[in-house]
Amino acid sequence: MAFKKDDVIIIEPREIFVGKKDAPVTLMEFGEYESEECAKVNEVVKQLLEEYEGKIKFQFRHFPLTLIHQRSLKASESAVAAAQEGKFWEMHNVLFSNRRNLGTTSLKLHSKEAGVKNKKFLDDLVNGVYGWQVQDDLKEGLNRGVKDLPAFFINDVPFTGKPTFANLSAAIQSALKKSKAKAPVKKAATRSAAKPAAKPAASKTVVKQKQRA
């Protein structure tokens, strides 16, 4: 659920996907924007999204290696900021294209190229408005055992091996086969369990998020 801070709803990175929403396979990457390896694999990801259009969705999670890449943190924050306007993918690609020029002022220029309209974009970066979201991704990555970048997970299963198009494609194909194998069982179970019942009235669940200091 989106995170509420100072009465502003912030869309979390874990809620941001590129691709078909109900695609059977989720390709998740932990990475950062100053990494040459992450920039190279981003081109592979683009190919995969095209090759498996409608079958996979991609999610990028932020894992800035600030000890060696000091500008990676603010770059990640800028991507989260762009996502608030539905411009994550555009900003994501612009950042990789300009990975050697990620100073805070430059990030403002990159946001314009990506189509971000927020006039407070630079102020939000300086004030660390989206810092919590990046830190949450970093913590999740550590909990998942991420050490080297880029790190991929396919339907939450860690991907091992070199992240080439061929290797990732093979893993995606395997995940697709597993999802197809499970699908008929689900349908059969649903049919057997179905009973005539009155249609319930629509309801809406509101979950109150604890405000962060």
PyMOL commands that set and color helices and strands:
alter all, ss='L'
color gray80, all
select helices_A, chain A and resi 13-15+36-51+72-83+88-97+104-114+121-126+131-143+165-193
alter helices_A, ss='H'
color red, helices_A
select strands_A, chain A and resi 3-5+8-10+18-19+25-31+56-62+151-154+157-158
alter strands_A, ss='S'
color yellow, strands_A
deselect
rebuild
show_as cartoon
